[in-house]
Amino acid sequence: MRSLHTRRAPLTVSRRRFVQGLAGGALLIGAGRRASWGAGPREPAVLSGTDFRLTIDELPVNFTGADRVATVVNGQVPGPLLRMRQGDTVTVRVTNRLPMRSSIHWHGLIVPADMDGVPGLSFPGIGPGETFTYRFKVNQHGTYWYHAHSRFQEQTGLYGPLVIDRLGGERHGFDREHVILLSDWTDRDPEHLFATLKRRSDSFNYGKRTLGDFLADVRRQGWQATGADRRMWGEMRMNPTDLADVSGAVYTYLMNGVTPTGNWTALFQRGERVRLRFINGSAMSIFDVRIPGLPLTVVAADGQDVEPVTVDEFRIGTAEVYDVIVQPHDDRAYTIFAQSMDRSGYARGTLAPRAGMEAEVPPLDPRPLLTMADMGHGTHGGGHNHSGASGHASVSSVPASDVAAGGAHAHSNEAAQADTASEHVHAHSPSASHVETSGATRHPPAEYGPTTDMLVSQPSSRLDDPGVGLRDNGRRVLTYADLRTLGGPIDRRAPGREIELHLTGHMQRFIWSFNGEKFSEAAPLRFTHGERLRIVLVNDSMMTHPIHLHGMWSEIESEDGAFQVRKHTVTVRPAQRISYLVTADALGRWAYHCHLLYHMEAGMFREVIVAHDHGGHGSHSGHGSHG
């Protein structure tokens, strides 16, 4: 992705002030109904009202015992909680004290394009020493967050929580609330980390299978089955343990800026209904969250109220947000446990009636392995209710030599028949009640080039599949099929056209793209102002991708084409096909990208242009705010 940045300048000694992660780097925030988002040694820090002042700077931090430099907002990591009220017009003045350009994007907030905070699209960025004024009306409510959209500043600490109070009070009552922002910290220079991934994408995968694993598999399933499995993965030139590009080998997972040993604590009184606002503010990590001993009633997804659904655990993709309500009836501590999807580490805190209490921290679950079913070949076994996984989807890994020669690997006929349009845009008027969830799919021609190493020929929806590592684990696990946004869709028109985008990459070269085209090579996607359209995402890679469309809501469809849930970030698993409807009611230039930071920077980014078209698809008044 193109971005405006320069190398970080050395920090002068006169500006040294340490934010101690090991001692509890998060701050106590108090507002409203005994609300907080952290507990630590310093005074409460919350900014509320309609006029906000933020300063971006560099400060030394120490999360791991090593002194490093973080990008901070108002002197802290994460940045301060911003508390707004639905219906207000707010002004946010952001001063940049970094030696390079910076920015703040309001993730999930529906704002005018020039207020969205993406350098090169929305505005030039905030130069060193400059102050930029954001001003917009807050038309929605719920839990959101803000972060940098400038190179790797998000990885180095520029992120923070944002809560918008609903006019008329909350739909789901509670007595107390806490914001819980999960993130990943690395002591390594992100530029060096990115270069390492480009040289060898599996550098941080310390969980690869060994000879001992092979022998154990032989004892369990026999030589023939084990050999066939190893041959299949070898032919695909992929590794079933490759669940995360960056792992706990180099990451320390934080809860509100506090390491696991720091024991961030959220307080409650016995019998209270406590709302926990979970935000995944990480750069590259997907977490599985649970509180052993407490059911979690999910009441909002990505800031939008949903029909309450009670689970034991939920997976939260990078940039996603879930609000849950818990009601502890015992006078004891509970562990808030967020393990990384690859089980290489965890963030944890404590929910307790008194400060200083701790509960037992559960062990990490066994490291999961991707199966051929996860890759879209065959079916998932077991008794979990994921019927959508039963569609016989198949996957082909295209060897780099074949791809470079024109993609002649078992797909030459399909390639010859592929659409020539790079966006795979269908101009017909698709039925609002029909969503193709399985069956053969065509691939754009660029997928048969040197930037793609895997194709899925028959993806499936599988909205009710909890995902690798969560199936049949004895716990009730949230899926997209469980989520129903209250109020229904924003726009009840049928889509006028359909755009199919394939999530593509080359694992060994660490190239990521849409439709086999990196951002630097791709033309913008063009939406006509006011049109209703369907976007279909097909994941042709073995990685999970959280996809974020700026400026407009993404309304996921169920497998029978009904409205399911409204989101700002849609997490798409390998070999999965997800469709959602979008109303293009926001004029301007918008970012559309994978929210895994290094994937975005490696090319999985598109520009979306929403413009008037006098001969277009009709008009639709209003802006896509809801709630």
Secondary structure, DSSP 8 states (H G I E B T S, - for coil): ------------GGG---EESTTT-S----BTTTEES---SS---EEESSEEEEEEEEEEEESSSS-EEEEEETTBSS--EEEEETT-EEEEEEEE-SSS-B--EEET----GGGS--BTTTBS-B-TT-EEEEEEE----EEEEEE--STTTTTTT-EEEEEEE-TT--SS--SEEEEEEEEEE-SS-HHHHHHHHHH-TTTT-TT---HHHHHHHHHHH-HHHHHHHHHHHHHHT--TT---SS-TTT-EEEETTB-GGG-EEEE--TT--EEEEEEE--SS--EEEE-TT--EEEEEETTEEEEEEEESEEEE-TT-EEEEEE---SSS-EEEEEEETTSS-EEEEEEESSTT---------------TTTTTSB---SSSS-GGGGS-B-EEE--HHHHHTTS-SS-HHHHHHS-S-TT-EE-S---TT----SS-----GGGGSTT--EEESS-B--TT---TTTTTSSS-B--GGG--BTT--S--S--SEEEEEEEEEETTTTEEEETTB-GGG---EEEETT-EEEEEEEE-SSS-EEEEETTS-EEEE-TTS-EEEEESEEEE-TTBEEEEEEE----EEEEEEESSHHHHHTT-EEEEEEE--TTSS----S-S---
